Amino acid sequence: MKRYFFFLFVLTALSLSGQGFFSPPVDSPEISKDGAVTFKVKAAGADTVRLIIDTRVDTLMKHTGNETWSITLRDLEPDLYMYYYMVDGMKVLDNENAHTLRDVKSVMNTFVLDPKGDCPMAVHNVPHGEVRAVWYDSPTLNKQRRMMIYLPPGYEQGHQRYPVFYLLHGSGGDETVWLEQGRAAQVFDNLIAEGKAEPMIVVMPNGNVDEQAASNMSAEGNVQPTFAHKNWMDGTFEQSFNDIVTWVDKNYRTRDSKRYRAIAGLSMGGYHSLYISANQPADFAYVGLFSAAIGRMDQGKCTIYDDLEGKLVTQFKQHPRLYWIGIGTDDFLYKDNTAFRQMLDQNRLRYTYHESGAGHEWANWRDYLVIFTQLLFK
Amino acid sequence: MKRYFFFLFVLTALSLSGQGFFSPPVDSPEISKDGAVTFKVKAAGADTVRLIIDTRVDTLMKHTGNETWSITLRDLEPDLYMYYYMVDGMKVLDNENAHTLRDVKSVMNTFVLDPKGDCPMAVHNVPHGEVRAVWYDSPTLNKQRRMMIYLPPGYEQGHQRYPVFYLLHGSGGDETVWLEQGRAAQVFDNLIAEGKAEPMIVVMPNGNVDEQAASNMSAEGNVQPTFAHKNWMDGTFEQSFNDIVTWVDKNYRTRDSKRYRAIAGLSMGGYHSLYISANQPADFAYVGLFSAAIGRMDQGKCTIYDDLEGKLVTQFKQHPRLYWIGIGTDDFLYKDNTAFRQMLDQNRLRYTYHESGAGHEWANWRDYLVIFTQLLFK
């Protein structure tokens, strides 16, 4: 009976998983101690196989026999990567890598490259904060909405009050994306453990006001993630933002004053951060615009967007402790950010500027998060 | 400038996502109001395309022109489904469906079928509980470990104490799997809202004692999920279990007595639940064995597994309020569960038995969770 049970268990395990039961799993991609990364894919009868790594790599793989294509990359920086294969023009995921993430609607495999153990996006053996998926009522939008909250290590056990960082996603994102593509929990765990960042509460709301939650967590059912949201950048999110701040201050041990409140976001989230902070100059001492969608295309649509220049002058008279602008030189929003900075310069409004390479992409936004977070609440 | 910004934004959005910026997303699969489900896949030059839905469907798709294969299924029950395509023998995911889940190491697309709005696995417009990813110290295992906690709606705002349900995963799973494949948060939200279940705290630990956390959330780096764990079903998890109970009772408003404590699990988690409750008869009033791996193959390995029959007699003398056994008639563990029940019968130990169709699979475990949860703490 014992032998019979075990035999059947193994058979079922094999059929369920397609892998050997007690054979150790193949780790894919293979990462050597010096950080070389080897990708392998089986594709019987294929003519061409390409490896595509987010916006950074697009290369042919070599046929190395036994129906296998392979390539080794040696110059990748420590970071999170997202990749997939194109087999004769068809997108195929890596069946040896169970780890995936999605970018808007596109699912890719993912890995974190951390050969020296110092990549802030990797999980390290440090005290870990808590991540909560919470639902709150938005009276302004008249619905329940979901957001993600990071609480610093020790929050649950202590009585201390903490500053709050509101961290906003871009168009096509939702409340989960800063934790997933952005590796926010790992970044905060690591920076706090190294003493580089103050312990803080981080609030990651959903900036698409027509949805309750990420598309598979909403009562709206079988709906796919999209860029095409109603009330997109029309002032509605900004007008409803105090529902979030009020709920957070009521339910968490926050330091609920401007001095201990930061707001930042990427792309659309930068646009939201710009207008929320300009319209509420008494509320946020730290503002971060990461590749912000500064085009003022919605001027006239909503009073939120009227007279930005006048509002900024008022905001800066109240001395924000940090007004931070980050942009990549290849970003399609580079010129708009330059124009925006010229306007700030003309008004003698002081900001901190960080110019990186590359464009409108997560490799930049993760870096900006690491840099910006170290400047907060000090 | 306005036009220029917008044009570039659209171009980048298109290139990032491969979808139209303002065109609504294609929902895949297409689900009609009467619950018919249509799958479509583009596969240029393919000879055969199959649709595989977990253990329930494996069927050829029809070539419907324009390089597209399609099939409509009309008899699927409301539930969560996981599927993929086989294109000329190569596994391919549905590029029109961004929602994926993994089963051990295998990534599949997923959807929830809820045509009448009454499927307990779907998100409904009811009060939602909170889901927390927390880290705790395990003194017995001498490491930090991660677990998931569900708190019922209103927990954060109130002062009430709640009963606790410890819900354990199977071999190849981890702390995330009951929330993902098991839809636990949705099941508890829905049952509590309908008054069918008591509000309760649900604790979902990681039963693989050699890992800190799910493979992509552990400091061990680029490691793939596996069945092949060290200290697998050798008593170590059971011996360390009180680290979890102690931490939970210390950090949450629990009702910290046997009357308000339940333990249940699937497969290996059923085995864990069996031995933890038998060795700690004063601790759990409710025990659930879902397709439990009852083989006693580890007898002799650890005192935890010695004299099960004698321990059960002692346990039942202390009157558990519910001892629940669920198994499918096609499960490879059916005979072992039958033998176990015969042993209980011979000792006149009273249990509740639920026999379903099908085998060792999530469709059963989600059903068992719905049934078992309604019997708790009443």
Boltz contact constraints between the chains, C-beta under 6 A:
constraints:
  - contact:
      token1: [A, 2]
      token2: [B, 297]
      max_distance: 6.0
  - contact:
      token1: [A, 5]
      token2: [B, 295]
      max_distance: 6.0
  - contact:
      token1: [A, 5]
      token2: [B, 336]
      max_distance: 6.0
  - contact:
      token1: [A, 8]
      token2: [B, 332]
      max_distance: 6.0
  - contact:
      token1: [A, 12]
      token2: [B, 332]
      max_distance: 6.0
  - contact:
      token1: [A, 12]
      token2: [B, 360]
      max_distance: 6.0
  - contact:
      token1: [A, 13]
      token2: [B, 227]
      max_distance: 6.0
  - contact:
      token1: [A, 17]
      token2: [B, 104]
      max_distance: 6.0
  - contact:
      token1: [A, 17]
      token2: [B, 105]
      max_distance: 6.0
  - contact:
      token1: [A, 19]
      token2: [B, 105]
      max_distance: 6.0
  - contact:
      token1: [A, 21]
      token2: [B, 227]
      max_distance: 6.0
  - contact:
      token1: [A, 22]
      token2: [B, 228]
      max_distance: 6.0
  - contact:
      token1: [A, 24]
      token2: [B, 228]
      max_distance: 6.0
  - contact:
      token1: [A, 25]
      token2: [B, 224]
      max_distance: 6.0
  - contact:
      token1: [A, 25]
      token2: [B, 226]
      max_distance: 6.0
  - contact:
      token1: [A, 27]
      token2: [B, 222]
      max_distance: 6.0
  - contact:
      token1: [A, 27]
      token2: [B, 224]
      max_distance: 6.0
  - contact:
      token1: [A, 31]
      token2: [B, 222]
      max_distance: 6.0
  - contact:
      token1: [A, 91]
      token2: [B, 95]
      max_distance: 6.0
  - contact:
      token1: [A, 93]
      token2: [B, 93]
      max_distance: 6.0
  - contact:
      token1: [A, 95]
      token2: [B, 91]
      max_distance: 6.0
  - contact:
      token1: [A, 98]
      token2: [B, 102]
      max_distance: 6.0
  - contact:
      token1: [A, 98]
      token2: [B, 105]
      max_distance: 6.0
  - contact:
      token1: [A, 98]
      token2: [B, 107]
      max_distance: 6.0
  - contact:
      token1: [A, 98]
      token2: [B, 224]
      max_distance: 6.0
  - contact:
      token1: [A, 98]
      token2: [B, 225]
      max_distance: 6.0
  - contact:
      token1: [A, 99]
      token2: [B, 216]
      max_distance: 6.0
  - contact:
      token1: [A, 100]
      token2: [B, 100]
      max_distance: 6.0
  - contact:
      token1: [A, 100]
      token2: [B, 107]
      max_distance: 6.0
  - contact:
      token1: [A, 102]
      token2: [B, 98]
      max_distance: 6.0
  - contact:
      token1: [A, 104]
      token2: [B, 17]
      max_distance: 6.0
  - contact:
      token1: [A, 105]
      token2: [B, 17]
      max_distance: 6.0
  - contact:
      token1: [A, 105]
      token2: [B, 19]
      max_distance: 6.0
  - contact:
      token1: [A, 105]
      token2: [B, 98]
      max_distance: 6.0
  - contact:
      token1: [A, 107]
      token2: [B, 98]
      max_distance: 6.0
  - contact:
      token1: [A, 107]
      token2: [B, 100]
      max_distance: 6.0
  - contact:
      token1: [A, 111]
      token2: [B, 222]
      max_distance: 6.0
  - contact:
      token1: [A, 123]
      token2: [B, 219]
      max_distance: 6.0
  - contact:
      token1: [A, 124]
      token2: [B, 219]
      max_distance: 6.0
  - contact:
      token1: [A, 125]
      token2: [B, 219]
      max_distance: 6.0
  - contact:
      token1: [A, 128]
      token2: [B, 135]
      max_distance: 6.0
  - contact:
      token1: [A, 130]
      token2: [B, 132]
      max_distance: 6.0
  - contact:
      token1: [A, 130]
      token2: [B, 134]
      max_distance: 6.0
  - contact:
      token1: [A, 131]
      token2: [B, 133]
      max_distance: 6.0
  - contact:
      token1: [A, 132]
      token2: [B, 130]
      max_distance: 6.0
  - contact:
      token1: [A, 132]
      token2: [B, 132]
      max_distance: 6.0
  - contact:
      token1: [A, 133]
      token2: [B, 131]
      max_distance: 6.0
  - contact:
      token1: [A, 134]
      token2: [B, 130]
      max_distance: 6.0
  - contact:
      token1: [A, 135]
      token2: [B, 128]
      max_distance: 6.0
  - contact:
      token1: [A, 156]
      token2: [B, 251]
      max_distance: 6.0
  - contact:
      token1: [A, 216]
      token2: [B, 99]
      max_distance: 6.0
  - contact:
      token1: [A, 219]
      token2: [B, 123]
      max_distance: 6.0
  - contact:
      token1: [A, 219]
      token2: [B, 124]
      max_distance: 6.0
  - contact:
      token1: [A, 219]
      token2: [B, 125]
      max_distance: 6.0
  - contact:
      token1: [A, 222]
      token2: [B, 27]
      max_distance: 6.0
  - contact:
      token1: [A, 222]
      token2: [B, 31]
      max_distance: 6.0
  - contact:
      token1: [A, 222]
      token2: [B, 111]
      max_distance: 6.0
  - contact:
      token1: [A, 224]
      token2: [B, 25]
      max_distance: 6.0
  - contact:
      token1: [A, 224]
      token2: [B, 27]
      max_distance: 6.0
  - contact:
      token1: [A, 224]
      token2: [B, 98]
      max_distance: 6.0
  - contact:
      token1: [A, 225]
      token2: [B, 98]
      max_distance: 6.0
  - contact:
      token1: [A, 226]
      token2: [B, 25]
      max_distance: 6.0
  - contact:
      token1: [A, 227]
      token2: [B, 13]
      max_distance: 6.0
  - contact:
      token1: [A, 227]
      token2: [B, 21]
      max_distance: 6.0
  - contact:
      token1: [A, 228]
      token2: [B, 22]
      max_distance: 6.0
  - contact:
      token1: [A, 228]
      token2: [B, 24]
      max_distance: 6.0
  - contact:
      token1: [A, 251]
      token2: [B, 156]
      max_distance: 6.0
  - contact:
      token1: [A, 295]
      token2: [B, 5]
      max_distance: 6.0
  - contact:
      token1: [A, 297]
      token2: [B, 2]
      max_distance: 6.0
  - contact:
      token1: [A, 332]
      token2: [B, 8]
      max_distance: 6.0
  - contact:
      token1: [A, 332]
      token2: [B, 12]
      max_distance: 6.0
  - contact:
      token1: [A, 336]
      token2: [B, 5]
      max_distance: 6.0
  - contact:
      token1: [A, 360]
      token2: [B, 12]
      max_distance: 6.0
